[in-house]
Amino acid sequence: MRALTAEQRAADLEAMARGGVDVLVIGGGITGAGIALDAALRGYRVGLVERDDFASGTSGWSTKLIHGGIRYLPQGDVPLVREALIERGRLLANAPHLAHPLAFVLPLYTMSRRPVGLPVAPPWGVGLSAILDMGLSLYDTLAGRANVAHHRRISRDEVIRRAPCLLPNGLTRGFLYADGQTDDTRLTLAIVRSAADVGALVANHASVTGFEQSGDRLIAARVRLNAPGEGSRELVIPAAHIVNATGVFAERVEALTGATPLLDIQPSKGAHLVLRRDALAMTNDAVVLPETADGRIIFVVPWRSRVIVGTTDTGGGDLDRPVANDDDVRYLLDHLNRSVRRPLARDEIVSTYAGYRPLLRLRHARTPSRLSRTHAIVESASGLISISGGKLTTYRIMAQEVVDRIDARDGSRRPCLTKKWPIAGAAGWPAALPGLRARAARLGLPFETVVHLGDSYGSLASDVLDRIEADPALAAPLDPDLPATLAEVEYAVSVEQAFTVADVLERRLRLSIEAADHGLAAAPLVADHLTRRLGWDDALRSAQIAAYAATAAMHGAGLDEPLAAGA
Ligand SMILES: Cc1cc2nc3c(=O)[nH]c(=O)nc-3n(C[C@H](O)[C@H](O)[C@H](O)COP(=O)(O)OP(=O)(O)OC[C@H]3O[C@@H](n4cnc5c(N)ncnc54)[C@H](O)[C@@H]3O)c2cc1C
């Protein structure tokens, strides 16, 4: 695979500016990455520029589910659910190292009335079980041949066995259904790497600040480079087609054309808590908590060494600095504690995180549309194509729709190839797993490290092992409680275009939310490594460690104050 080194990024940027591109994609979240991959596979010369780091926006702060969206069924959004279920199946097949099936326990209590957001509560809960059974049968049917596993009713005892954290009082029975789970930043990064491997030119820390026009058409984008030590250099990248895939920022980027944006984005924040698995006595099954007072669904999901609890849905806040605030923590913890056997104290929360979903309305639509949770694609008079909304799960079909539009503009009919395209690390996976295990054992690596490497890199994990074989000191863990190794820091900077301490610890290794200290102890070690590889001076090294401390603080946000009495 093409290694995304610092030198390669510089060469890619130079090539974009000198030769121009057919398609310039703005935004390195999962949507932009998917578009870059699809367009490059169809033979377009593609450039992808990301303001901060790949997956540093919403794509890094999801619940990490690859799902049809069970809660959209009661709202009658059947086509939306079907599309997501089909895409779920494709992603599980195309990225088996990064997307895997996950069982969900849906408990029923005597007081359950509107689980999974049923719009109408059956009187006294009569017939609720039959309604859920029908809904879950529809969910299975809509997934077609790619269904993960058929749902089934489970007894009270089985609910307790699979979800021992749940309060047993009033528990009557439950359902077990299947969806999928991923690691959102690693998935996004793998798609970026896949795009680069088929020729896309890619650069993070490269922000679009404006456009150049000829007549009323956009012909180029102005891009400011902002990797540490790069000194805010600006480039102009000529492009035949420019795609704005900047998620919640899409309205801002549209406004850079000087025209009134077509997208009207209402950001809605979703916050999560990260807990230790043993704090909740979790098995490997996820749990759908009983309905909240405001009709939301809250998932409790085992993820890596931790458990994720989320999410919320509130307006307001700083889009550039999404944090779970005190109210978010209180809301999630209160609801969790109403549903579990052993209530959790605030100081048992390992970390928090939050992201913004773009709720969309279209300006200039013939009929004013309601705020939508699906995606929208709009084309401005200047030719800018903007896409926003959707889900991680549906990134591929969204990308296909965008590139189909470009094809239609060009009058070409290049077939989309992403339906069965293996994402970086998928080739030869999981067949490579036994070999990987044997090699890791010869190198003296613990079992958890092998599991972690396989789940993070798939068949490319052998590249990480190559580094450990060459220098056994790189087998050292970055955190005593977690399997991530120093070799992965080396890999991140040599192959995965990491430029900052946060690029490594927040996006590529996830210590910012997984480690009890948010990765603070590892930060100087990572900074030393980046200093050697990227030629930083002492001042830059210190500034980077300080910047990482601010990042880490975002994941302890909302945890400082004790809950008020009675909360
Ligand atoms: C709380 C929450 C939970 C979710 N859970 C799930 C889930 O479990 N499963 C699921 O399928 N979906 C989930 N989603 C939805 C999913 O996360 C998003 O649909 C998806 O990540 C959006 O990706 P994106 O690429 O469109 O946007 P983003 O990931 O936000 O990417 C946009 C990128 O554009 C960059 N950018 C902005 N301005 C510029 C500029 N001027 N120049 C260059 N780059 C720029 C940003 O830095 C950013 O990286 C969740 C969303 C939220 C908010």
The ligand as a MOL file (V3000), in Angstrom:
LIG
                    3D

  0  0  0     0  0            999 V3000
M  V30 BEGIN CTAB
M  V30 COUNTS 53 58 0 0 0
M  V30 BEGIN ATOM
M  V30 1 C -23.2370 11.6080 18.4250 0
M  V30 2 C -23.2470 10.9250 17.0970 0
M  V30 3 C -23.3120 9.5420 17.0280 0
M  V30 4 C -23.3260 8.9080 15.7920 0
M  V30 5 N -23.3410 7.5610 15.7530 0
M  V30 6 C -23.3620 6.9270 14.5740 0
M  V30 7 C -23.3260 5.5240 14.5330 0
M  V30 8 O -23.2390 4.8550 15.5620 0
M  V30 9 N -23.3720 4.9280 13.3240 0
M  V30 10 C -23.4640 5.6320 12.1650 0
M  V30 11 O -23.5480 5.0110 11.1100 0
M  V30 12 N -23.4470 6.9780 12.1670 0
M  V30 13 C -23.3920 7.6470 13.3340 0
M  V30 14 N -23.3650 8.9970 13.3810 0
M  V30 15 C -23.3360 9.7470 12.1300 0
M  V30 16 C -21.9180 9.8010 11.5500 0
M  V30 17 O -20.9630 9.9520 12.5610 0
M  V30 18 C -21.7960 10.9630 10.5650 0
M  V30 19 O -22.8230 10.8590 9.6130 0
M  V30 20 C -20.5010 10.9680 9.8000 0
M  V30 21 O -19.4060 10.8020 10.6390 0
M  V30 22 C -20.3550 12.2810 9.0450 0
M  V30 23 O -19.1570 12.2460 8.3450 0
M  V30 24 P -18.7420 13.4560 7.4160 0
M  V30 25 O -17.5230 13.0350 6.7120 0
M  V30 26 O -19.9040 13.8620 6.5770 0
M  V30 27 O -18.4650 14.6580 8.4060 0
M  V30 28 P -17.1930 14.8920 9.3380 0
M  V30 29 O -16.7070 13.6540 9.9090 0
M  V30 30 O -17.5510 15.9880 10.2840 0
M  V30 31 O -16.0840 15.3940 8.3280 0
M  V30 32 C -16.0580 16.6950 7.8170 0
M  V30 33 C -14.6060 17.1140 7.7670 0
M  V30 34 O -14.4980 18.3440 7.0530 0
M  V30 35 C -13.3880 19.0450 7.5980 0
M  V30 36 N -13.4620 20.4460 7.2030 0
M  V30 37 C -14.2920 21.3970 7.6940 0
M  V30 38 N -14.0330 22.5790 7.0900 0
M  V30 39 C -13.0190 22.3610 6.2030 0
M  V30 40 C -12.2910 23.2000 5.3150 0
M  V30 41 N -12.5660 24.5020 5.2010 0
M  V30 42 N -11.2940 22.6630 4.5740 0
M  V30 43 C -10.9840 21.3320 4.6710 0
M  V30 44 N -11.6410 20.4950 5.5220 0
M  V30 45 C -12.6530 21.0100 6.2740 0
M  V30 46 C -13.5460 18.8110 9.1010 0
M  V30 47 O -12.3270 19.0480 9.7870 0
M  V30 48 C -14.0110 17.3700 9.1500 0
M  V30 49 O -12.9450 16.4650 9.3790 0
M  V30 50 C -23.3160 9.6730 14.5980 0
M  V30 51 C -23.2580 11.0640 14.6660 0
M  V30 52 C -23.2050 11.6830 15.9050 0
M  V30 53 C -23.1110 13.1660 15.9750 0
M  V30 END ATOM
M  V30 BEGIN BOND
M  V30 1 1 1 2
M  V30 2 1 2 3
M  V30 3 2 2 52
M  V30 4 2 3 4
M  V30 5 1 4 5
M  V30 6 1 4 50
M  V30 7 2 5 6
M  V30 8 1 6 7
M  V30 9 1 6 13
M  V30 10 2 7 8
M  V30 11 1 7 9
M  V30 12 1 9 10
M  V30 13 2 10 11
M  V30 14 1 10 12
M  V30 15 2 12 13
M  V30 16 1 13 14
M  V30 17 1 14 15
M  V30 18 1 14 50
M  V30 19 1 15 16
M  V30 20 1 16 17
M  V30 21 1 16 18
M  V30 22 1 18 19
M  V30 23 1 18 20
M  V30 24 1 20 21
M  V30 25 1 20 22
M  V30 26 1 22 23
M  V30 27 1 23 24
M  V30 28 2 24 25
M  V30 29 1 24 26
M  V30 30 1 24 27
M  V30 31 1 27 28
M  V30 32 2 28 29
M  V30 33 1 28 30
M  V30 34 1 28 31
M  V30 35 1 31 32
M  V30 36 1 32 33
M  V30 37 1 33 34
M  V30 38 1 33 48
M  V30 39 1 34 35
M  V30 40 1 35 36
M  V30 41 1 35 46
M  V30 42 1 36 37
M  V30 43 1 36 45
M  V30 44 2 37 38
M  V30 45 1 38 39
M  V30 46 1 39 40
M  V30 47 2 39 45
M  V30 48 1 40 41
M  V30 49 2 40 42
M  V30 50 1 42 43
M  V30 51 2 43 44
M  V30 52 1 44 45
M  V30 53 1 46 47
M  V30 54 1 46 48
M  V30 55 1 48 49
M  V30 56 2 50 51
M  V30 57 1 51 52
M  V30 58 1 52 53
M  V30 END BOND
M  V30 END CTAB
M  END
